[in-house]
Amino acid sequence: MKIDGETQEFLLKHTVKNNNSTQQTLVSYLREQTGCSVSQPTIFRTLKREHITYKKFTPYYLEQKPLLKEIKQFIDVVKLLSLQQLAFLDECGFFLSTNPRYGYAPREQRAFT
């Protein structure tokens, strides 16, 4: 094996924490943090051996109910502002391609953003 146990654990923890990383960014991160220089295929084989697969993200929607306290706080802050301090934005759009669509997760588990 080209990756020792300690470096492998470091890689797996980072992959689970930052599940939208590409294999090439994992190579760069591993080189910067540990000094271990491995190739992209080595990263692929290591993740495959540990049953971590690359899959499409499952959409995760945040409900508004738990955020009611924060919404009320925001309304109270906005009430204190003058009209010169406010700016309104209408009909804006967002490029969906800026969000990652695929990521890593253990086998038989969903990948969330």
VENNORGI-V672259 format. One record per residue. RES is the residue in three letters. OMEGA is omega in whole degrees, -180 to 180 (* if undefined). Layout:
res=RES omega=OMEGA
res=RES omega=OMEGA
This chain:
res=MET omega=-179
res=LYS omega=180
res=ILE omega=179
res=ASP omega=-174
res=GLY omega=-178
res=GLU omega=179
res=THR omega=179
res=GLN omega=177
res=GLU omega=178
res=PHE omega=179
res=LEU omega=-178
res=LEU omega=178
res=LYS omega=180
res=HIS omega=-179
res=THR omega=179
res=VAL omega=-179
res=LYS omega=180
res=ASN omega=-171
res=ASN omega=178
res=ASN omega=178
res=SER omega=173
res=THR omega=179
res=GLN omega=179
res=GLN omega=177
res=THR omega=175
res=LEU omega=176
res=VAL omega=-179
res=SER omega=-179
res=TYR omega=180
res=LEU omega=179
res=ARG omega=-179
res=GLU omega=-173
res=GLN omega=-174
res=THR omega=-177
res=GLY omega=180
res=CYS omega=-179
res=SER omega=179
res=VAL omega=-179
res=SER omega=178
res=GLN omega=177
res=PRO omega=177
res=THR omega=176
res=ILE omega=179
res=PHE omega=-178
res=ARG omega=179
res=THR omega=179
res=LEU omega=179
res=LYS omega=179
res=ARG omega=-180
res=GLU omega=177
res=HIS omega=174
res=ILE omega=-173
res=THR omega=-180
res=TYR omega=-175
res=LYS omega=-180
res=LYS omega=179
res=PHE omega=172
res=THR omega=180
res=PRO omega=-179
res=TYR omega=-178
res=TYR omega=-179
res=LEU omega=178
res=GLU omega=-178
res=GLN omega=-175
res=LYS omega=180
res=PRO omega=-177
res=LEU omega=-176
res=LEU omega=179
res=LYS omega=179
res=GLU omega=178
res=ILE omega=179
res=LYS omega=177
res=GLN omega=178
res=PHE omega=179
res=ILE omega=179
res=ASP omega=179
res=VAL omega=-178
res=VAL omega=179
res=LYS omega=-177
res=LEU omega=-177
res=LEU omega=175
res=SER omega=-179
res=LEU omega=179
res=GLN omega=-179
res=GLN omega=-176
res=LEU omega=173
res=ALA omega=-178
res=PHE omega=-179
res=LEU omega=-179
res=ASP omega=177
res=GLU omega=177
res=CYS omega=179
res=GLY omega=180
res=PHE omega=177
res=PHE omega=-179
res=LEU omega=-179
res=SER omega=179
res=THR omega=178
res=ASN omega=177
res=PRO omega=-180
res=ARG omega=-178
res=TYR omega=179
res=GLY omega=-177
res=TYR omega=175
res=ALA omega=177
res=PRO omega=-179
res=ARG omega=-180
res=GLU omega=173
res=GLN omega=-180
res=ARG omega=176
res=ALA omega=178
res=PHE omega=177
res=THR omega=*
